[in-house]
Amino acid sequence: MARSRQAITFEVHVLRRGKWQIHARYPEAKKALAVQDGKSLENLSTIRAVKVVRKDYDRRDESTVYESPSLKDQQEDEGKSGPARRGKARAGPSLAAETASITCKASPRHRRPPPAGKA
């Protein structure tokens, strides 16, 4: 089976206002340009972090080829802190908290009913 020309792309993702967004897509041959674009975006004050993701659509696979040093530092800090420190309050918003793209809130249909006699 022949591979299509756009089977592999490089996506530049930016963390802005607490959500990851796709900034740009580059063809397979433009990996260096995608990484360069990502690094230049790190200097913008409205962007907290950047990552460049290699997507293989044929295999339905993706891998990170570049991520901001600030994102790596945050992940390492969380790994060192362990479960005991995770619940403590911090001075500023956590970068990891901003990377959570989905907040799950149960709709009224999916909430548990109140215990009997406490309606």
Buried (B, 14 or more C-beta within 10 A) or exposed (E): EEEEEEEBBBBBBBBBEEEBEEBBBBEBEBBEBBBBBBBEBBEEEEBBBBBBBBBBEEEEEEEEBBBBEBBEEBBEEBEEEEEEEEEEEEEEEEBEEBBEEEEEEEEEEEEEEEEEEEE
